[in-house]
Structure formats: structure tokens, C-alpha cells
Amino acid sequence: MAQGARVRELLSRVRVAAFPTHYTVPVASAMMEAIASGTPIVGTSRLSRDLLADGVNGAVVEPQPEVMAATLKAVLDDDDLWSRLSAGARQWAGRFDAQGVAKQYLELADLYGHGR
């Protein structure tokens, strides 16, 4: 498996990343790497809203090949749409820095009475 920096570098060369998942439990690592690279995401409604915000850093679509293909084509062909989603992805990536994630864990611990 490629190291994180190499994965981000490869993803930075990709115009859009597709995640047509049917998982009932979200898988996040590849999506977070794509977002950190400024790569818009096209995925299904099964992806976590913590990772994919429709119209912000990508597009949420029905898990049907025709719909996924049409949306991928739209992002690939529309430079303005791509630029907006890419900028949104880069902004969204700030949510996943080490301090931000640690803060979220601490807030959860406080919420459930296991805080500091």
C-alpha cells in the first residue's frame, strides 16, 4: 500500500474521485485523502455526510451506473463546477487535521460523561 503522501500526490492528479459504495459502515481513508488533495468526490448517499457534502466538495448521487456516469461527466466537463467543488474539498480538508479530530473526540467524550 502506498504511503499517505504518495496517495495524496496521486490523487492530486485526478480530476474527480468516485465512491459508489454500498457499504453500511462508511469507509473514510481514501475519501479523506482525495478531499485533502482538492479532488471532488462523487459518491452515494451511503457515504458519511461528515465527508461528502453535496454541492460543496462533491456530489451525492443515486447508486446507479447511469446516474454516477452522468455526474462524473458533468464534473469532468464543467471547469467552473470542478473549480468550486475542488475549492470546497480543500476547505473541507481542514476538518480532518490532527487537532480538529482530537477536539471532536474530546467533545464526544464530554458529551457522554467521560471527559477530562
C-alpha positions in Angstrom: 0.0 0.0 0.0 1.3 3.5 -0.8 2.3 5.9 1.9 -0.1 8.8 2.7 2.0 11.5 0.9 2.2 9.3 -2.2 -1.5 8.7 -2.2 -2.3 12.4 -1.8 0.2 13.2 -4.7 -1.5 10.6 -6.9 -5.0 11.9 -6.0 -3.9 15.5 -6.7 -3.5 14.4 -10.4 -7.1 13.1 -10.5 -9.9 15.4 -11.6 -12.7 13.6 -9.7 -12.8 10.5 -7.4 -15.8 8.1 -7.4 -17.0 6.2 -4.4 -20.1 4.2 -5.4 -20.2 2.4 -2.1 -22.8 0.1 -0.9 -21.2 -0.4 2.5 -23.4 0.1 5.5 -20.4 1.3 7.5 -18.6 4.3 5.9 -15.0 3.7 4.8 -13.2 7.0 5.0 -9.5 6.9 4.5 -9.4 7.1 0.7 -12.1 9.8 0.7 -10.2 11.9 3.2 -7.0 11.6 1.1 -9.0 12.7 -2.0 -10.5 15.7 -0.2 -7.1 16.7 1.2 -5.8 16.7 -2.4 -8.6 19.0 -3.5 -10.2 16.3 -5.6 -14.0 16.5 -5.7 -15.9 13.4 -4.7 -18.9 11.7 -6.4 -20.5 9.2 -4.2 -23.7 7.6 -3.0 -25.9 8.6 0.0 -24.3 5.8 2.0 -21.2 7.9 2.4 -20.9 9.9 5.6 -22.1 13.5 5.5 -19.0 14.2 7.6 -17.0 13.5 4.4 -19.3 14.3 1.4 -21.4 17.4 1.2 -23.5 17.6 -1.9 -22.5 20.7 -3.9 -19.7 21.7 -1.5 -16.9 19.2 -2.0 -18.6 16.8 -4.4 -21.9 15.3 -5.5 -24.2 12.8 -3.8 -25.9 10.5 -6.4 -28.1 7.5 -6.6 -26.1 4.2 -6.7 -27.0 3.6 -10.3 -24.3 3.4 -13.1 -26.1 5.8 -15.4 -26.5 8.5 -12.7 -22.9 8.1 -11.5 -21.6 8.3 -15.0 -23.6 11.4 -15.9 -22.4 13.1 -12.7 -18.8 12.2 -13.3 -19.1 13.6 -16.8 -20.6 16.8 -15.5 -17.8 17.4 -13.1 -15.1 16.4 -15.7 -16.6 18.7 -18.4 -17.6 21.8 -16.4 -14.5 23.7 -15.3 -16.5 26.1 -13.1 -18.2 23.3 -11.3 -14.9 21.4 -10.9 -13.2 24.5 -9.5 -15.9 25.2 -7.0 -16.0 21.6 -5.8 -12.2 21.4 -5.6 -12.0 24.6 -3.6 -14.7 23.2 -1.3 -12.7 20.0 -0.9 -9.6 21.9 0.1 -11.6 23.9 2.7 -13.3 20.7 3.9 -9.9 19.0 4.5 -9.3 21.3 7.4 -11.8 19.4 9.4 -9.5 16.4 9.4 -6.3 17.8 10.7 -4.9 16.1 13.9 -6.1 18.9 16.2 -9.5 19.0 14.7 -10.0 15.3 15.0 -8.7 15.2 18.6 -11.1 18.1 19.5 -14.0 16.1 18.1 -13.1 13.1 20.2 -12.8 15.2 23.3 -16.2 16.7 22.6 -17.7 13.3 22.2 -16.1 12.1 25.5 -17.5 15.2 27.3 -20.9 14.6 25.7 -21.0 11.1 27.1 -19.6 12.0 30.5 -16.1 10.6 30.0 -14.4 13.9 29.6 -11.4 15.4 31.3 
